[in-house]
């Protein structure tokens, strides 16, 4: 598997998004207002963080959407 430095953006806060919040993928998707497939693709590194998703995650985690976009830009 190809390793990236920096890490894939969702690896940075997957614990907050799913694990430590004790949410399933479906519950996280419902809270973010997206499909569970979208979250699954995101946390499994099949898709990147787009601006709309950055906004949703930043609201959910009380972070900056710019942070998520910068993490994605650095990863790309």
NORWO-V548578 format. One record per helix or strand. SS is the DSSP state (alpha for helix, beta for strand). FROM is the first residue (numbers start at 1). TO is the last residue. If there is no record, write none. Layout:
ss=SS from=FROM to=TO
ss=SS from=FROM to=TO
This chain:
ss=alpha from=9 to=19
ss=alpha from=25 to=32
ss=alpha from=36 to=43
ss=alpha from=51 to=61
ss=alpha from=65 to=75
